[in-house]
Amino acid sequence: MGDNALRLRLRNLNNTQHFDIGDAGISPTQFQAATFPEPFHDKISVIHDGIDTDTVKPKADAVLKISDDLRVTRDDEVITFINRSLEPYRGYHVFVRALPKLLKARPNAQFAWWE
């Protein structure tokens, strides 16, 4: 067995070990559901976990008040980094290193981050 095949088997080990004791599984797309081994397909329901864009859509006159001095509208350029932890594993260092070049290319942009 090649390295790639072994790596894939190890990546799927958690699902393989636990799926037979579970009652159901959820996948956001048919494609992702189909990546599971055939014996698991009957237990997987495809339930889209995205945004219902018929209900949630842009509001042309929306204004986000950050503080008394700062408001953001649809016309403002905002660069965001949102993550649960500012660590290298989640790419924070790559983002921070890219900021100077990005802000030089987009001088009107504002930068915001949330953790």
C-alpha positions in Angstrom: 0.0 0.0 0.0 1.4 3.4 -1.0 2.0 6.4 1.3 -1.1 8.2 -0.1 -3.4 5.3 0.4 -2.1 4.7 3.9 -2.5 8.4 4.7 -6.1 8.4 3.5 -6.9 5.3 5.6 -5.4 7.0 8.6 -7.4 10.2 8.0 -10.6 8.1 7.8 -9.8 6.0 10.8 -11.9 8.0 13.3 -15.0 7.8 11.0 -14.4 4.1 10.3 -14.0 3.2 14.0 -17.1 5.1 15.1 -19.6 5.0 12.2 -20.9 1.5 12.9 -22.0 2.5 16.5 -23.7 5.7 15.3 -27.4 5.9 14.3 -26.9 8.6 11.6 -24.5 10.8 9.8 -24.8 14.2 8.2 -23.0 15.5 5.1 -23.4 19.0 3.6 -23.2 17.7 0.0 -23.9 14.6 -2.0 -20.2 14.6 -3.1 -19.0 14.5 0.4 -21.5 11.8 1.4 -20.3 9.7 -1.5 -16.7 9.8 -0.2 -17.7 7.5 2.6 -17.5 3.7 2.1 -20.6 2.1 0.6 -21.8 0.4 3.9 -22.2 3.9 5.5 -24.3 5.5 2.7 -27.7 4.4 4.1 -26.9 6.2 7.4 -25.9 9.5 5.9 -28.4 12.3 5.3 -27.4 15.2 3.1 -28.3 18.4 4.8 -26.9 21.6 3.4 -25.3 23.7 6.2 -24.9 26.9 4.2 -26.8 30.1 4.2 -30.3 30.4 2.8 -29.7 33.3 0.4 -33.4 33.7 -0.3 -33.8 34.7 3.4 -30.4 36.2 4.2 -29.2 38.6 1.6 -27.3 41.9 1.4 -29.1 45.1 2.5 -28.1 48.0 0.3 -28.2 50.6 3.1 -26.7 48.5 5.9 -24.3 50.3 8.3 -22.2 48.6 10.9 -21.3 50.9 13.8 -18.0 49.8 15.2 -17.6 52.8 17.5 -18.7 56.4 17.6 -16.0 57.3 15.2 -16.1 54.3 12.9 -18.9 53.0 10.7 -18.7 50.5 7.9 -21.0 50.4 4.8 -21.2 48.2 1.7 -18.9 50.7 0.0 -16.0 50.2 2.4 -13.3 47.7 1.8 -12.8 45.4 4.8 -10.2 42.7 5.1 -11.1 40.2 7.8 -9.6 37.2 9.5 -12.0 35.2 11.6 -10.8 32.2 13.5 -11.2 30.6 16.9 -7.5 30.9 17.6 -4.7 33.0 16.3 -2.1 30.3 15.8 0.1 29.0 13.0 -2.0 25.8 12.6 -4.9 28.0 11.5 -2.9 30.1 9.1 -2.7 33.3 11.2 1.0 33.8 10.5 0.4 33.6 6.7 -2.4 36.1 6.9 -0.4 38.6 9.0 2.6 38.3 6.6 0.4 39.0 3.7 -1.2 42.1 5.2 1.5 44.7 4.2 1.3 43.7 0.6 -2.5 43.5 0.6 -2.9 46.9 2.3 -0.4 48.4 -0.1 -2.5 47.1 -3.0 -5.7 48.2 -1.4 -4.9 51.5 0.4 -8.5 52.2 1.3 -9.1 48.8 2.9 -9.5 48.4 6.6 -8.3 45.4 8.5 -10.3 43.6 11.3 -9.9 40.3 13.1 -12.0 38.3 15.4 -11.0 35.5 17.6 
